[in-house]
Amino acid sequence: MSDAIERVSLTIPTELVDELDSAVEEWEYASRSKACRDALRKFLTDLRWQDDPEATYRGTITLIYNHDAHHVTDELLELQHDDAETIIATQHVHVDDHLCLETLVVNGSGEAINRLVNQLRSLNGMQQVRFAIV
């Protein structure tokens, strides 16, 4: 992305401007413009993700699951080994006596990542699967 900046004027409902101003203050943004640029980047990244499944994407898949569920740990480990090209790192945390939180760092085609996310969602004991693209 170039360093050139273009001024753009937007018409936004007052309530949305108020929320933006609150976010700018709460998140300590330098300006509304910086907050809008970040929001626009996220919007466009999400849009591209849907439009081009062949492109390469990076992000994290975050899982919450009950490790007591039948075979979930074995199936999760098998998926991770099967998708070693896409999964480049993992982190595992014990949330409590039954729940685990696992983060998978992924780098691969949108198609491969989407397939992996769907496979993870189908595992017995899986409570939540979220993909965040960066």
Order of alpha helices (4+ residues) and beta strands (2+ residues): alpha-alpha-beta-alpha-beta-beta-alpha-beta
